Protein backbone atom coordinates (compact mmCIF):
# COMPACT_ATOMS: atom_id res chain seq x y z
CA UNK A 1 0.00 0.00 0.00
CA UNK A 2 1.37 3.38 -0.95
CA UNK A 3 2.02 6.12 1.56
CA UNK A 4 -0.75 8.26 0.04
CA UNK A 5 -3.29 5.42 0.36
CA UNK A 6 -2.40 4.81 4.01
CA UNK A 7 -2.66 8.54 4.74
CA UNK A 8 -6.03 8.73 2.98
CA UNK A 9 -7.44 5.81 4.97
CA UNK A 10 -6.10 7.27 8.19
CA UNK A 11 -7.92 10.54 7.47
CA UNK A 12 -11.12 8.67 6.62
CA UNK A 13 -11.05 6.72 9.88
CA UNK A 14 -10.41 9.89 11.89
CA UNK A 15 -13.28 11.66 10.13
CA UNK A 16 -15.59 8.66 10.68
CA UNK A 17 -14.79 8.54 14.40
CA UNK A 18 -15.58 12.24 14.89
CA UNK A 19 -18.51 12.50 12.49
CA UNK A 20 -22.07 12.75 13.83
CA UNK A 21 -24.42 9.82 13.14
CA UNK A 22 -26.24 9.55 9.84
CA UNK A 23 -29.65 10.40 11.37
CA UNK A 24 -28.26 13.76 12.52
CA UNK A 25 -26.72 14.45 9.11
CA UNK A 26 -29.99 13.53 7.36
CA UNK A 27 -31.85 16.10 9.50
CA UNK A 28 -29.24 18.74 8.73
CA UNK A 29 -29.44 18.00 5.00
CA UNK A 30 -33.22 18.37 5.10
CA UNK A 31 -33.02 21.54 7.19
CA UNK A 32 -30.50 22.97 4.73
CA UNK A 33 -33.17 22.89 2.03
CA UNK A 34 -35.32 25.29 4.08
CA UNK A 35 -32.85 27.59 5.83
CA UNK A 36 -29.26 28.69 5.32
CA UNK A 37 -26.75 26.57 7.21
CA UNK A 38 -23.81 27.93 9.15
CA UNK A 39 -20.27 27.36 7.93
CA UNK A 40 -19.72 24.76 10.65
CA UNK A 41 -22.89 22.84 9.69
CA UNK A 42 -21.92 22.83 6.01
CA UNK A 43 -18.40 21.68 6.89
CA UNK A 44 -19.70 18.82 9.07
CA UNK A 45 -22.14 17.70 6.38
CA UNK A 46 -19.54 17.78 3.60
CA UNK A 47 -17.02 15.94 5.72
CA UNK A 48 -19.60 13.26 6.49
CA UNK A 49 -20.61 12.99 2.84
CA UNK A 50 -16.99 12.23 1.90
CA UNK A 51 -17.11 9.04 3.96
CA UNK A 52 -20.78 7.97 3.82
CA UNK A 53 -22.31 6.68 0.60
CA UNK A 54 -25.80 6.39 2.11
CA UNK A 55 -25.98 10.02 3.17
CA UNK A 56 -24.53 11.09 -0.18
CA UNK A 57 -27.30 9.16 -1.92
CA UNK A 58 -29.90 10.69 0.41
CA UNK A 59 -28.59 14.19 -0.30
CA UNK A 60 -28.82 13.60 -4.06
CA UNK A 61 -32.36 12.21 -3.74
CA UNK A 62 -33.49 15.22 -1.70
CA UNK A 63 -32.00 17.59 -4.30
CA UNK A 64 -33.68 15.65 -7.13
CA UNK A 65 -37.10 15.73 -5.43
CA UNK A 66 -36.73 19.43 -4.70
CA UNK A 67 -35.86 20.17 -8.33
CA UNK A 68 -38.77 18.03 -9.56
CA UNK A 69 -41.14 19.95 -7.28
CA UNK A 70 -39.87 23.31 -8.56
CA UNK A 71 -40.19 22.09 -12.14
CA UNK A 72 -43.79 20.97 -11.55
CA UNK A 73 -44.71 24.31 -9.97
CA UNK A 74 -43.17 26.23 -12.89
CA UNK A 75 -45.09 24.04 -15.38
CA UNK A 76 -48.41 24.74 -13.64
CA UNK A 77 -47.68 28.46 -13.31
CA UNK A 78 -46.78 28.78 -16.98
CA UNK A 79 -49.94 26.94 -18.03
CA UNK A 80 -48.03 24.07 -19.63
CA UNK A 81 -50.03 21.62 -17.51
CA UNK A 82 -53.06 21.73 -15.28
CA UNK A 83 -52.86 21.08 -11.56
CA UNK A 84 -53.81 17.54 -10.55
CA UNK A 85 -56.25 17.01 -7.69
CA UNK A 86 -56.95 13.94 -5.65
CA UNK A 87 -60.43 12.44 -5.76
CA UNK A 88 -62.63 12.78 -2.69
CA UNK A 89 -62.49 9.04 -2.13
C-alpha positions in Angstrom: 0.0 0.0 0.0 1.4 3.4 -1.0 2.0 6.1 1.6 -0.7 8.3 0.0 -3.3 5.4 0.4 -2.4 4.8 4.0 -2.7 8.5 4.7 -6.0 8.7 3.0 -7.4 5.8 5.0 -6.1 7.3 8.2 -7.9 10.5 7.5 -11.1 8.7 6.6 -11.0 6.7 9.9 -10.4 9.9 11.9 -13.3 11.7 10.1 -15.6 8.7 10.7 -14.8 8.5 14.4 -15.6 12.2 14.9 -18.5 12.5 12.5 -22.1 12.7 13.8 -24.4 9.8 13.1 -26.2 9.5 9.8 -29.6 10.4 11.4 -28.3 13.8 12.5 -26.7 14.5 9.1 -30.0 13.5 7.4 -31.8 16.1 9.5 -29.2 18.7 8.7 -29.4 18.0 5.0 -33.2 18.4 5.1 -33.0 21.5 7.2 -30.5 23.0 4.7 -33.2 22.9 2.0 -35.3 25.3 4.1 -32.8 27.6 5.8 -29.3 28.7 5.3 -26.8 26.6 7.2 -23.8 27.9 9.2 -20.3 27.4 7.9 -19.7 24.8 10.6 -22.9 22.8 9.7 -21.9 22.8 6.0 -18.4 21.7 6.9 -19.7 18.8 9.1 -22.1 17.7 6.4 -19.5 17.8 3.6 -17.0 15.9 5.7 -19.6 13.3 6.5 -20.6 13.0 2.8 -17.0 12.2 1.9 -17.1 9.0 4.0 -20.8 8.0 3.8 -22.3 6.7 0.6 -25.8 6.4 2.1 -26.0 10.0 3.2 -24.5 11.1 -0.2 -27.3 9.2 -1.9 -29.9 10.7 0.4 -28.6 14.2 -0.3 -28.8 13.6 -4.1 -32.4 12.2 -3.7 -33.5 15.2 -1.7 -32.0 17.6 -4.3 -33.7 15.6 -7.1 -37.1 15.7 -5.4 -36.7 19.4 -4.7 -35.9 20.2 -8.3 -38.8 18.0 -9.6 -41.1 20.0 -7.3 -39.9 23.3 -8.6 -40.2 22.1 -12.1 -43.8 21.0 -11.6 -44.7 24.3 -10.0 -43.2 26.2 -12.9 -45.1 24.0 -15.4 -48.4 24.7 -13.6 -47.7 28.5 -13.3 -46.8 28.8 -17.0 -49.9 26.9 -18.0 -48.0 24.1 -19.6 -50.0 21.6 -17.5 -53.1 21.7 -15.3 -52.9 21.1 -11.6 -53.8 17.5 -10.5 -56.3 17.0 -7.7 -57.0 13.9 -5.7 -60.4 12.4 -5.8 -62.6 12.8 -2.7 -62.5 9.0 -2.1 
